[in-house]
């Protein structure tokens, strides 16, 4: 499975260009990636237009906390869980809010929270 659809890739790049022009931009996650046989999850908001191997988003490697930062896409594509399954894209994921709302909710839970509180 590809990590992104063509439309998602275009949106991730557009968000990256917008963030380069305005670093205070608070995007909605475009795509959710996860390991089906491990505990890692990523909510990606953008791809660096200067280095398209680097994406940004909320990352949870299953260690009891999630953090916003950059990820190296070739590493995600090479990653395998304990059964050897590759990272997948959640085809049904639709962002409920901006990444800042996911960051706030995830800090309280110690993991990525997909269902945002009603006031997010």
C-alpha positions in Angstrom: 0.0 0.0 0.0 1.2 3.5 -0.8 1.6 5.8 2.2 -0.5 8.6 0.5 -3.0 9.0 -2.3 -2.0 11.5 -4.9 -4.5 14.0 -3.5 -3.1 13.6 0.1 0.5 14.0 -1.2 -0.5 17.2 -3.0 -2.2 18.5 0.2 0.8 17.6 2.4 3.1 19.5 0.0 0.8 22.5 -0.1 0.7 22.5 3.7 4.5 22.4 3.7 4.7 25.4 1.4 2.2 27.3 3.5 4.1 26.5 6.7 7.4 27.6 5.1 5.8 31.0 4.5 3.9 31.1 7.8 5.5 29.0 10.6 2.5 29.6 12.9 0.1 27.7 10.6 -2.0 25.1 12.5 -3.0 22.5 9.8 -5.4 19.6 10.1 -3.8 16.2 9.8 -4.0 15.0 6.2 -3.2 11.3 6.8 -3.0 8.8 9.6 -0.4 6.0 9.3 -0.1 3.1 11.6 1.6 -0.2 12.2 -1.0 -3.0 12.1 1.3 -5.3 14.3 2.9 -2.7 16.6 1.9 0.4 18.5 3.1 3.2 16.2 0.8 5.9 14.8 1.5 9.1 12.9 -0.9 12.0 12.1 0.9 13.8 9.3 0.2 17.5 8.5 2.8 18.4 5.8 5.8 17.4 3.8 8.8 19.7 3.6 8.8 21.1 0.0 12.6 21.4 0.1 13.1 17.8 1.2 10.2 15.6 0.3 11.5 12.7 2.4 10.8 14.7 5.5 7.2 15.0 6.9 5.8 16.7 10.0 3.1 15.5 12.3 2.2 14.0 15.6 4.1 10.8 16.2 3.4 8.1 18.7 5.8 5.2 18.8 3.9 3.4 21.5 6.2 4.4 24.4 3.6 6.3 26.4 3.7 9.7 24.8 3.2 11.4 21.5 5.1 14.4 20.2 5.0 16.7 17.2 8.0 16.7 15.0 9.6 15.6 11.8 9.7 12.1 10.5 11.8 10.5 7.7 9.5 8.9 5.2 12.0 6.3 4.0 12.2 5.0 7.6 8.5 4.8 7.9 8.3 2.9 4.6 11.0 0.4 5.8 9.5 -0.1 9.3 8.0 -3.5 10.1 6.2 -4.6 13.2 6.8 -7.9 15.0 4.9 -9.9 12.4 6.8 -8.2 9.5 3.8 -6.1 8.3 4.5 -2.7 6.7 3.0 0.6 7.8 -0.5 1.3 6.5 -2.6 4.3 5.8 -5.9 4.5 7.6 -8.3 4.8 4.7 -11.2 5.9 6.9 -9.3 8.7 8.8 -10.8 12.2 8.6 -9.4 14.9 10.8 -11.8 16.3 13.4 -9.7 19.4 14.1 -6.4 21.0 13.8 -3.1 19.4 14.9 -2.9 21.5 18.0 -6.1 19.9 19.3 -4.7 16.4 18.7 -1.5 17.4 20.4 -3.4 18.7 23.5 -5.6 15.7 23.7 -2.7 13.3 23.2 -0.6 14.9 25.9 -3.3 14.2 28.5 -3.7 10.5 27.3 0.0 9.6 26.7 -0.9 8.5 23.2 -2.5 9.8 20.0 -6.2 10.3 20.5 -8.3 10.1 17.4 -11.6 11.1 19.0 -11.2 14.7 20.0 -13.2 16.2 22.8 -16.3 18.1 21.7 -14.7 21.5 22.4 -11.5 20.9 20.3 
